[in-house]
Amino acid sequence: MNLPGKLVASLMGTCLVYAVGVEVAQTAPRAALPAGAARVSFADLGRALPVDPERARPGDYLRAVPRAVLGRDQQRVLLQGFMIPTRVEDKGVREFLLVRNQASCCFGFPLQVTDMVVVRMTARPTASLMDHTLVVVGRLHVQEHWSGACLGSLYQLDGESVTTESPALPLAAPARGLE
């Protein structure tokens, strides 16, 4: 292949990665688990729930959440993903969406309700870390938050800490105990 052909092939590959997006399951090494926290992944939360959004009523999504995830409600968990800030104050991020796919932010990749967790920092705001795989520890809440006829979120987290540390294995499979 000649040089122009190699450049075109390289650019097409780069565009494909950005169009499809990088998922935390593809990039995130397994972070050290803090004492008293359980590991939860986006694979655990479910890729898509069998609920028709056009006909959904309050309670429908909760009935479709995997039992193992419902068992983590109100527990301290560790979850890895990418940040989309939604509320900034005091030179830091007070609230953000933790999402499965990095393209959700920059390219408007459509999010499923199971592809995001609303994180509200409980102590002080965190730095804006949009270009990093994050490790977030906090208390998980599994509850439907509706805005009129639309489900706004299914998973929320009271954020205790946000770091970019991540030493070892990919998070493609469900965490132990959540199979």
N, C-alpha and C positions, 0 to 999 in steps of 0.2 A: 504494500500500500504506500502511495506517495505521501509526502508531508501534508499537503492540503487535505487529503482523505483522512489521515490520522487525526488532524485537528478537528475536522467535522465530526468524526466518530467520538472523539474525546468530549467535545462540547455537547453532543447528543446524550452521552452517558451522564454528564454533569446535570443537564437539564432534566433528565429522567429522575435522578436522585432528588432534585429539588421539587419536581412536580409531584412525585409520589410521597416524598417526605421521609424523614428519618424517624423511626420509632424507638422508644426507650428499650424495647425488647431486643433491638438490633445493636444498641450501643452501650447500654448501661451495665457496667460490671456490678456485681453484687456487693453492696455496701455492708459494712459491719453493723450488726443488729444491736441497738442499744438495749440495756437491761430493761425488762418490763414491756418491751414492744414486740409486736408480731409483724412479720413481713407480709405485705399485701402488694400484688402487682395489678396492672391493668388487665392482664389475662384473667386474674381472679374476678375482677369486677364484671367481666362479661363483655364480649365484643358488641353484641346487639341483643337487646331483650325482645322477646316475641310479643311486643305490644304495638298495636296499630296507633300511631300518634294522632290520626284523624278521629279515632273513636275513644281514645284514652280518657279515663276518669280518675280522679284521685283514688289512690290505693292500687290501681292496676300495675304500676311499675314496681311497687314494693312486693307485690305477690310474685313477680317474675325474677326478683333478685335471688341469686344462688344462696342456699341456706348457710353455707360456710361464711359468706360475706355478711349476712344478717347476724351471724354469731359474733362478728367483729364490731358490731355497732357499740359505740361508747367505749371502745378499747383504744389503747395507745398502739399506733401502728407506724411502720416505716413504708413509704411509698416513693418510687422514683418516677420522674417525668420531666417535662419542659414547662417553663413559666410563660404565662401571658398575664401581665399586670392589669388589674382592673381598678384598683384604688391606690393612689400614691399620696403620701403625706409625710411631713417631717423628713424630706429628702430620702424616703425609703418606701418600699412597697408594703402596704398594710393588708391588701387583699389581692389574690391572683387566682387564675385558673391553672391547675397543674394538669397538663394534657399528655396523652400518649404519644402524639405525633408532632414533631417540630414544625411541619408544614401548616399546622392549624393556624399559626400566627401569621407568618409572612405571606402565605399564599391562599389563605382563606379556605384551607382544606376543611370540608364539612365535619363537624364533631357529632358523634353520637352521644347520648346522655351518659353512656358508660365509658367514654373516652376522656372525661374531664372530672376533676374534683375541685370544688370551690374551697380555697384555703384562706382562712382569716388568721392572721398572726395575733396571738394572744398577748404577747408581751410587747416587744418593740418591733417596728417594721424591719423588713429584711432588705438587702441590696437587690437591685434589679439584675437578675442573672439569666436573661433571656436566651443567651447563646450557649448554655451549659445544660448538661444532664444534672438534675437536682436530686438530692436526697432530702425528703421532708419527713419529719417526725411530728406526730401530734395525735389528738383524739379524733377518731373517725365517727361520723354521724351518717347513718343511712336513713334518709327521710326525703320525701318528696317536697320540693319547694316550687309551688306553682305561681305563675304570673298570668292572671286571667285564665285563659283556656290552654296555655302553654306550660309545659314542664320546664322550669328553669334549671334545676339541678336535682340529682338523686343522691349524690355523695358530697359531703362537706367534711372539712378537717379543721380543727382548732390547731393551728400551726405553732409548735414549740420551737423548732429549729429548722433551718434550711442551710444545707451545705452542698458543695460540689464534689466532696470526696467520694471516691468509688473504687475500691480495690478489687477485682477478680472475675466472677462468672456472669454470663448473660441472664437476663430475667425473662426468657421466652416462655418457660413453663410456669404453671401455677405454683405458688409457694407451698412448702410442705404443710400438710394438714388442711389444705384448701382444695384438694383434688376433688 
